[in-house]
Structure formats: C-alpha cells, structure tokens
Amino acid sequence: MNAIHQFIQDYDSSKQAGRYQISALPTLNLGDDDFDLALCSHFLFLYSEHYDFPFHYQSILEMLRVSQEVRIFPLLTLMLQRSPYLEQVIQALSQAGYQAEVTRVEYELQKGGNEMLVIRK
Ligand SMILES: C[S@@+](CC[C@H](N)C(=O)[O-])C[C@H]1O[C@@H](n2cnc3c(N)ncnc32)[C@H](O)[C@@H]1O
C-alpha cells in the first residue's frame, strides 16, 4: 500500500518531467546502462504459458542492456508452479557471463511465491 501511495503522489509531476516511459519487452526504448537497477514484477515467468523461452531470455538480456542489475519476481507461473524456463534462463545467463541467483524475499503475493531472480553483470 505504501508503494501504491508513493506512486500516485509521484505520477503527475514525474510524468510531466518525462520520468515515466512506455516500452514493451523484449525491446526497451532506453539507452545502454541508463539505470543501476531494473525490476520486473509479475510479468516474466508468471506468464510462462503465454511467452516462450526466447521471449524470456531476450527480455532479460534487454533489461541487462539498460541496467547494471535486474531483479525479477515472482518465479512462479499462474498455476503456482516454478516457471519451466527458470533453470534454462539461469544456465544461459551464466554461460553468457552474468551472475544469476535465486534469493528468498519476505514478500509473498502468490502462495509460495517468495523467490526472486537477481542478475548482475
Ligand atoms: C500482472 S501485471 C503486473 C503489474 C505490476 N508490475 C505489478 O507487479 O503489480 C502484468 C503487467 O505486464 C505488462 N506487460 C504486458 N506485456 C508486456 C511487455 N511485452 N513488456 C512489458 N510489460 C508488459 C502489463 O501492462 C501489466 O502491467
């Protein structure tokens, strides 16, 4: 609820200042290394039945292009199963030279959905 209130308070002035930008993965209209941190909440992995492995991998690489670190939460599908792409994504990222690890978090919206993927360059 705190996050929602902060967002609503920030939205009008920051929209006018150009801080809110619209893009759709797997392509972001942002520059290389524009950010320290990129967050993806309830999109990648959640919709594993709708988006395939290449979409997931390309989307994560795109977030890594614009940011030093990427965090994705949760790692469950809509059926509350661990995404079938998770291990393949971690393996591909590791082979590409990124550090990828699953960490436990305090927040849990879906039952059992208390894990986050952290990827660093
Ligand atoms: C379940 S909502 C999650 C919203 C918010 N991130 C949250 O955690 O409450 C899924 C979001 O994914 C966004 N979305 C759909 N396709 C997308 C794409 N190709 N790239 C980025 N976001 C997308 C939708 O607009 C929607 O806001």
Ligand as a Chemical Component Dictionary entry (heavy atoms), coordinates in Angstrom:
data_LIG
# 
_chem_comp.id                   LIG 
_chem_comp.type                 NON-POLYMER 
_chem_comp.pdbx_formal_charge   0 
_chem_comp.three_letter_code    LIG 
# 
loop_
_chem_comp_atom.comp_id 
_chem_comp_atom.atom_id 
_chem_comp_atom.alt_atom_id 
_chem_comp_atom.type_symbol 
_chem_comp_atom.charge 
_chem_comp_atom.model_Cartn_x 
_chem_comp_atom.model_Cartn_y 
_chem_comp_atom.model_Cartn_z 
_chem_comp_atom.pdbx_ordinal 
LIG C1  C1  C 0  0.086 -8.736 -13.649 1  
LIG S1  S1  S 1  0.524 -7.133 -14.238 2  
LIG C2  C2  C 0  1.770 -6.677 -13.065 3  
LIG C3  C3  C 0  1.794 -5.202 -12.855 4  
LIG C4  C4  C 0  2.866 -4.696 -11.862 5  
LIG N1  N1  N 0  4.196 -4.899 -12.400 6  
LIG C5  C5  C 0  2.721 -5.378 -10.543 7  
LIG O1  O1  O 0  3.565 -6.194 -10.151 8  
LIG O2  O2  O -1 1.722 -5.110 -9.853  9  
LIG C6  C6  C 0  1.439 -7.514 -15.711 10 
LIG C7  C7  C 0  1.951 -6.268 -16.405 11 
LIG O3  O3  O 0  2.755 -6.642 -17.527 12 
LIG C8  C8  C 0  2.625 -5.615 -18.503 13 
LIG N2  N2  N 0  3.072 -6.118 -19.805 14 
LIG C9  C9  C 0  2.362 -6.839 -20.715 15 
LIG N3  N3  N 0  3.128 -7.104 -21.798 16 
LIG C10 C10 C 0  4.338 -6.512 -21.580 17 
LIG C11 C11 C 0  5.545 -6.421 -22.339 18 
LIG N4  N4  N 0  5.673 -7.004 -23.549 19 
LIG N5  N5  N 0  6.577 -5.755 -21.804 20 
LIG C12 C12 C 0  6.471 -5.184 -20.579 21 
LIG N6  N6  N 0  5.356 -5.231 -19.822 22 
LIG C13 C13 C 0  4.306 -5.897 -20.314 23 
LIG C14 C14 C 0  1.157 -5.275 -18.442 24 
LIG O4  O4  O 0  0.935 -3.979 -18.952 25 
LIG C15 C15 C 0  0.869 -5.356 -16.946 26 
LIG O5  O5  O 0  1.016 -4.087 -16.353 27 
# 
loop_
_chem_comp_bond.comp_id 
_chem_comp_bond.atom_id_1 
_chem_comp_bond.atom_id_2 
_chem_comp_bond.value_order 
_chem_comp_bond.pdbx_ordinal 
LIG C1  S1  SING 1  
LIG S1  C2  SING 2  
LIG S1  C6  SING 3  
LIG C2  C3  SING 4  
LIG C3  C4  SING 5  
LIG C4  N1  SING 6  
LIG C4  C5  SING 7  
LIG C5  O1  DOUB 8  
LIG C5  O2  SING 9  
LIG C6  C7  SING 10 
LIG C7  O3  SING 11 
LIG C7  C15 SING 12 
LIG O3  C8  SING 13 
LIG C8  N2  SING 14 
LIG C8  C14 SING 15 
LIG N2  C9  SING 16 
LIG N2  C13 SING 17 
LIG C9  N3  DOUB 18 
LIG N3  C10 SING 19 
LIG C10 C11 SING 20 
LIG C10 C13 DOUB 21 
LIG C11 N4  SING 22 
LIG C11 N5  DOUB 23 
LIG N5  C12 SING 24 
LIG C12 N6  DOUB 25 
LIG N6  C13 SING 26 
LIG C14 O4  SING 27 
LIG C14 C15 SING 28 
LIG C15 O5  SING 29 
# 
